[in-house]
Amino acid sequence: MHEKVLIAMSGGVDSSVAAYLLKEAHYDCVGAMMKLYTNDDLSQELRSKTCCSLDDVEDARQVAASMDMPFYVFNFTDTFAETVMDRFVDAYQRGQTPNPCIDCNRFLKFERFLHRASELDCSHIATGHYARIAQDSGGRWLLKTGLDRSKDQSYALFTMTQPQLARTLLPLGGLTKEEVRRIADVRGFVNAKKRDSQDICFAPDGDYAGFIERHTGKKIPPGKFVSPDGKVLGEHKGIIHYTIGQRKGLGISAPHPLFVLSMNIEDNTVTLGTNEELFGRALEAYDINLIPVDRLDGPMRVQAKIRYSHAAQPATVWQVGEDRIRVAFDAPQRAITPGQAVVMYDGDVVVGGGTIG
């Protein structure tokens, strides 16, 4: 009897090819889409940048049907609102810049979806992420980068635990995006040339501040722009409109470019300064997860990323508490941003990460 796997299908080409590869490998495959957010009232242009639309459901259903796979739609909107959207809003209101895709993976794909897989007697789940899972010589599960570094998504998966890694399949980890699209095209999948979803599904227009005000029903008050020495430079529109390193949209006239250096929730100020003042060598992170080990017993040399698009940089990491690490970079890094994740690597192995405090 073949192992039964529940495949997270988004309607996109990646998860469709993941399903095909597992079907070809003789797994007993079941497809399912997670309905996370209602966006069917968006324009066609905005729907193309997000997920969970009726078109996405139909694309996933057609692909599953072409392979004689059962297909389900799971309504996880309540869980998504609580564990992703609410956390997103709370972080911005604390002056942080969160990454909701990490929370979606953590609480939806590898928690709620995995639980549903157990209810359907599936031994594994599978996704279309570009990353790899392996075991070390002692049997411990490892998360590794995708072989196509330009598409590697291991950064957004650093919260995965040993039980989750043991029950997850990532069929695309050894492929390039071009190879995936070629497979979809040969198979005649309806979504072979479909563009990838972009931005955040619940704010596809990029207006995070507008979403937060609609979600909370509150107007975020304006405050003062200040210099590092406390001089008032002007008025800001509300802290949720800004993130560390931001230059555009400040509305401040100055003899040299100004950037957001920090936000102070207590006195509702946004500190502006020069690009040079954005650089720092060290950070601390909380809500940590380590993968190859349970705990760091001493300093460890790593390559660390401070955001998804950031090139990993040489650094040293120490565990300074049960749920806290300190990362010191060899060279100063630009715009270390509270709320983003720092993720550490040892070669192609994900050591772990945490939320920058």
C-alpha positions in Angstrom: 0.0 0.0 0.0 1.4 3.4 -1.0 1.8 6.2 1.4 -1.0 8.7 1.4 -0.1 12.4 1.0 -2.2 15.6 1.3 -0.9 18.2 -1.1 -1.4 21.9 -0.5 -2.5 23.2 -3.9 -2.8 27.0 -4.4 -3.9 27.0 -8.0 -0.3 28.0 -9.0 2.2 26.1 -11.1 4.5 25.1 -8.3 2.1 23.2 -6.2 0.5 21.6 -9.3 3.9 20.2 -10.4 4.6 19.1 -6.8 1.4 17.1 -7.0 2.3 15.6 -10.4 5.8 14.5 -9.2 4.3 12.8 -6.2 1.7 11.1 -8.3 4.4 9.9 -10.7 6.3 8.5 -7.6 3.2 6.4 -6.9 2.1 8.2 -3.7 -1.6 8.0 -3.0 -2.3 11.7 -3.6 -5.0 14.0 -2.3 -5.1 17.7 -3.3 -6.5 20.4 -1.1 -6.6 24.2 -1.1 -6.7 26.3 2.0 -9.2 29.0 1.8 -7.5 31.7 3.9 -8.9 35.0 2.8 -11.9 36.2 0.8 -10.7 38.5 -2.1 -13.3 37.8 -4.8 -14.4 41.5 -4.7 -11.0 42.7 -5.8 -10.3 43.8 -9.3 -8.9 41.3 -11.8 -5.5 43.1 -11.6 -5.3 42.7 -7.9 -6.6 39.1 -7.8 -3.6 38.2 -10.1 -1.2 39.3 -7.3 -2.8 37.3 -4.6 -4.3 33.9 -3.9 -7.5 32.1 -2.8 -9.7 33.5 -5.5 -12.4 31.5 -7.2 -10.1 31.3 -10.3 -7.3 29.8 -8.2 -9.7 27.2 -6.8 -10.9 26.2 -10.2 -7.3 26.0 -11.5 -6.3 23.7 -8.7 -9.4 21.6 -9.1 -8.8 21.2 -12.9 -5.2 20.1 -12.3 -6.2 17.6 -9.6 -9.0 16.2 -11.9 -6.5 15.8 -14.8 -4.6 13.4 -12.5 -7.7 11.7 -11.0 -6.9 13.1 -7.6 -9.5 13.8 -5.0 -9.6 17.6 -4.3 -10.9 19.5 -1.2 -11.2 23.1 -0.2 -10.6 23.7 3.5 -12.0 26.9 5.1 -9.3 28.1 7.4 -10.3 31.8 7.3 -10.8 32.0 11.1 -7.4 30.6 11.9 -5.8 32.8 9.3 -7.4 35.9 10.7 -6.3 35.1 14.2 -2.8 33.8 13.6 -1.7 35.8 10.6 -3.8 39.0 10.1 -4.2 39.8 13.8 -0.5 39.2 14.4 0.4 41.4 11.4 -1.7 44.2 12.7 -0.4 43.9 16.2 3.2 44.0 15.0 2.7 47.1 13.0 1.0 48.8 15.9 4.2 48.0 18.0 6.4 49.7 15.4 7.5 46.4 13.8 7.5 45.2 10.2 6.3 41.6 10.2 6.5 38.8 7.6 3.1 37.3 7.4 4.2 34.5 5.0 6.3 33.0 7.8 3.3 33.0 10.2 1.1 31.5 7.4 3.6 28.6 7.0 3.9 28.2 10.7 0.3 28.2 11.8 -1.6 27.1 8.7 0.5 24.9 6.4 2.5 23.1 9.0 0.0 23.1 11.8 -3.6 23.3 10.8 -3.1 21.7 7.4 -1.0 18.9 8.9 -3.7 18.3 11.5 -6.2 17.9 8.7 -3.9 15.5 7.0 -4.0 13.3 10.1 -7.8 13.4 10.1 -7.7 12.1 6.5 -5.3 9.3 7.4 -2.4 10.9 5.4 1.1 10.1 6.5 2.5 13.2 4.9 1.8 16.6 3.6 3.5 18.2 0.6 3.9 21.8 -0.7 5.4 23.5 -3.7 8.2 25.3 -1.7 11.7 25.5 -3.2 13.6 23.9 -0.3 14.8 20.4 0.7 14.4 18.1 3.7 17.0 15.5 4.7 18.2 13.6 7.7 21.7 13.7 9.3 23.7 10.6 10.3 21.9 10.6 13.7 18.5 10.6 12.2 17.7 14.3 13.0 15.7 16.0 10.3 17.3 19.0 8.5 15.9 21.8 6.4 18.1 22.7 3.4 18.1 25.4 0.8 16.6 24.7 -2.6 19.2 23.9 -5.3 17.9 26.9 -7.3 19.2 29.6 -5.0 17.3 32.3 -7.0 14.0 30.6 -5.9 15.1 29.2 -2.5 12.3 29.6 0.1 13.9 28.0 3.1 14.0 31.5 4.8 10.2 31.4 5.2 10.3 27.8 6.6 12.7 28.2 9.5 9.9 27.6 12.1 9.5 24.0 11.1 9.9 21.5 13.9 11.2 17.9 13.9 7.7 16.3 13.8 6.7 18.6 10.9 9.8 18.0 8.9 9.4 14.2 9.3 5.9 14.4 7.8 6.6 16.9 5.0 7.6 16.4 1.3 9.1 19.1 -0.8 9.3 17.7 -4.4 10.5 20.9 -6.0 13.7 21.3 -3.9 16.0 20.0 -6.6 14.4 21.8 -9.5 14.6 25.2 -11.1 11.5 27.3 -11.8 12.1 26.9 -15.6 12.1 23.1 -15.2 8.8 23.3 -13.2 7.1 25.4 -15.8 8.4 23.0 -18.5 6.9 20.0 -16.7 3.5 21.9 -16.4 3.6 22.9 -20.0 4.3 19.3 -21.2 1.5 18.0 -19.0 -0.9 20.7 -20.4 -1.7 22.2 -17.0 -4.1 25.1 -17.2 -1.7 27.2 -15.0 1.6 26.4 -16.8 2.2 30.0 -17.6 0.3 31.5 -14.7 2.2 34.3 -13.0 3.2 33.8 -9.4 1.2 35.5 -6.7 2.8 38.6 -5.3 2.6 40.8 -2.2 0.4 39.9 0.7 -2.9 38.2 0.0 -5.0 40.4 2.3 -3.3 43.6 1.0 -2.4 43.0 -2.6 -2.4 46.7 -3.4 0.4 47.2 -0.9 -1.6 49.6 1.3 -0.8 48.0 4.6 -1.8 51.0 6.6 -5.2 51.1 4.9 -5.7 47.4 5.7 -4.7 47.9 9.3 -7.2 50.8 9.8 -10.0 48.9 8.2 -9.1 45.8 10.2 -9.0 47.6 13.5 -11.7 50.2 12.8 -9.3 52.8 14.2 -7.6 55.8 12.7 -3.9 55.8 13.6 -2.9 59.2 15.0 -0.2 61.3 13.4 2.9 62.3 15.3 6.3 64.0 14.9 9.3 63.2 12.8 12.4 63.8 14.8 16.1 63.8 14.3 18.4 61.5 16.4 19.1 64.4 18.8 15.3 65.1 19.2 14.8 68.0 16.9 11.3 68.1 15.4 11.5 67.8 11.6 7.8 67.6 10.7 4.7 65.6 11.1 4.2 61.9 10.2 0.9 60.3 9.1 0.9 57.5 11.7 3.6 55.0 12.7 2.0 52.2 10.7 2.9 54.0 7.5 6.7 53.5 8.0 9.4 50.9 8.2 13.1 51.0 9.0 15.1 52.2 6.0 12.2 53.9 4.2 13.0 57.0 2.2 10.0 57.5 -0.1 6.8 59.1 1.1 8.2 61.0 4.0 7.2 64.5 2.8 10.2 66.1 4.4 12.4 68.7 2.8 16.1 68.4 3.8 19.5 69.2 2.3 20.3 65.5 2.2 18.2 62.3 1.9 16.5 61.2 5.1 15.6 57.6 6.0 13.5 56.1 8.8 15.8 55.0 11.6 13.3 53.9 14.3 9.8 54.3 15.7 8.9 55.1 19.3 5.4 53.9 20.2 5.4 55.6 23.6 5.8 59.2 22.3 4.5 58.4 18.8 7.6 59.7 17.0 9.5 58.5 13.9 13.2 59.1 14.0 14.9 60.1 10.7 18.5 60.2 9.8 21.2 59.5 7.2 21.8 56.3 5.3 25.0 55.8 7.2 23.0 55.8 10.5 21.0 52.8 9.2 23.9 50.4 9.6 24.4 48.1 12.6 26.5 45.0 13.4 24.3 43.2 16.0 20.8 42.1 16.8 18.8 40.0 19.2 15.9 37.8 18.3 13.2 36.0 20.2 10.6 33.3 19.4 13.5 31.2 18.1 13.5 27.8 16.5 16.6 25.7 16.0 16.6 22.7 13.6 19.8 20.7 13.7 20.1 21.1 17.5 17.9 21.8 20.4 20.1 24.4 21.8 23.4 26.3 21.0 25.9 25.5 23.6 28.4 28.1 22.5 29.1 30.6 19.7 28.5 29.3 16.2 29.7 30.7 12.9 26.9 31.1 10.4 25.6 33.0 7.4 22.6 35.0 8.4 19.8 36.8 6.5 17.8 39.7 8.0 15.1 39.6 5.4 13.9 37.4 2.6 15.7 39.3 -0.2 18.8 39.8 1.9 22.0 38.0 0.8 23.2 35.9 3.7 26.2 37.5 5.5 29.0 36.0 7.8 28.1 36.3 11.4 28.4 34.6 14.8 25.4 33.6 16.8 25.0 32.9 20.6 22.0 31.6 22.5 21.5 34.1 25.3 18.3 32.7 26.8 15.8 29.9 26.5 14.0 31.8 23.7 16.6 34.4 22.6 19.7 34.6 20.4 22.2 37.3 19.7 23.7 37.6 16.2 26.8 39.7 15.5 27.7 40.3 11.9 31.3 40.6 10.6 30.3 43.7 8.7 27.6 46.3 9.4 24.2 45.5 7.9 21.7 48.1 6.6 18.2 48.5 8.1 18.1 45.7 10.7 14.3 45.8 11.2 12.3 44.7 14.3 9.6 42.2 13.4 11.5 40.7 10.4 13.1 37.3 10.8 16.8 36.6 11.1 17.5 33.1 9.6 20.9 31.4 9.9 22.6 28.9 7.7 25.5 26.5 7.9 26.3 26.0 4.2 23.0 24.8 2.7 21.5 23.7 6.1 19.1 26.0 7.9 20.4 26.4 11.5 17.2 28.2 12.6 16.1 31.7 13.3 13.9 34.1 15.2 12.0 37.4 15.2 14.3 40.5 15.4 13.5 42.4 18.5 
